[in-house]
Amino acid sequence: MSNENVITSPLVELRERAGLTQESLAQMLGVTDHTVRNWEKGRAEARLTLKQFKILCAALKVTADELPDTFSPGDQSPN
């Protein structure tokens, strides 16, 4: 079976590229891994404090401009 047609959340791609698990990212941000999972599945929208936003950018090794507008899979609108 091929995973070519699987639509992945941009957060999953960024998190995996940074070598992070859902659990480790959640711990850094002070949220549960369930919360991160919900963001990645598009079940919840991330609502971050400024401090959490800065931590997220640093953890994912991206600038604010490089973060997608949404983490939902298949919703790849330009920033």
C-alpha positions as CSV (number, residue, x, y, z in Angstrom):
1,M,0.0,0.0,0.0
2,S,1.1,3.5,-0.8
3,N,0.7,6.6,1.4
4,E,1.0,9.0,-1.5
5,N,-2.7,10.1,-1.2
6,V,-2.6,10.5,2.5
7,I,-3.1,14.2,3.4
8,T,-0.9,15.1,6.4
9,S,-1.2,18.0,8.7
10,P,1.5,20.7,8.2
11,L,2.1,20.5,11.9
12,V,3.0,16.8,11.6
13,E,5.5,17.5,8.8
14,L,7.1,20.3,10.8
15,R,7.1,18.4,14.0
16,E,8.6,15.2,12.4
17,R,11.2,17.3,10.5
18,A,12.3,18.8,13.9
19,G,12.6,15.3,15.3
20,L,9.8,15.8,17.9
21,T,7.1,13.5,19.1
22,Q,3.6,14.8,20.0
23,E,4.4,14.2,23.6
24,S,7.7,16.2,23.5
25,L,6.1,19.1,21.7
26,A,3.1,19.1,24.1
27,Q,5.5,19.2,27.1
28,M,7.4,22.1,25.6
29,L,4.1,24.1,25.1
30,G,2.5,23.1,28.4
31,V,-0.4,21.3,26.8
32,T,-1.4,17.7,26.6
33,D,-0.4,15.3,23.8
34,H,-4.1,14.9,23.2
35,T,-4.3,18.7,22.4
36,V,-1.4,18.4,19.9
37,R,-3.1,15.3,18.3
38,N,-6.4,17.3,18.0
39,W,-4.5,20.2,16.3
40,E,-2.9,17.7,13.8
41,K,-6.2,16.0,13.1
42,G,-8.0,19.3,12.6
43,R,-10.4,18.7,15.5
44,A,-9.2,21.8,17.3
45,E,-7.6,25.1,16.4
46,A,-4.4,26.0,18.2
47,R,-4.9,29.0,20.5
48,L,-1.4,29.9,21.8
49,T,-0.1,32.5,24.1
50,L,2.7,34.7,22.8
51,K,5.2,32.6,24.9
52,Q,3.8,29.3,23.5
53,F,4.0,30.7,20.0
54,K,7.7,31.6,20.4
55,I,8.4,28.2,21.9
56,L,6.6,26.5,19.0
57,C,8.6,28.5,16.4
58,A,11.9,27.6,18.2
59,A,10.9,23.9,18.7
60,L,10.0,23.5,15.0
61,K,13.0,25.6,13.9
62,V,10.8,27.9,11.8
63,T,10.0,31.6,11.7
64,A,6.6,33.0,12.3
65,D,6.2,33.5,8.5
66,E,7.0,29.9,7.9
67,L,4.2,28.6,10.1
68,P,1.0,27.7,8.2
69,D,-2.2,29.6,8.9
70,T,-3.8,26.3,10.0
71,F,-2.6,22.9,11.2
72,S,-5.6,21.0,9.7
73,P,-4.8,18.3,7.2
74,G,-5.7,19.2,3.6
75,D,-6.2,22.9,4.4
76,Q,-3.0,24.2,2.9
77,S,-4.0,27.8,2.3
78,P,-1.1,30.1,1.7
79,N,0.1,32.2,4.7
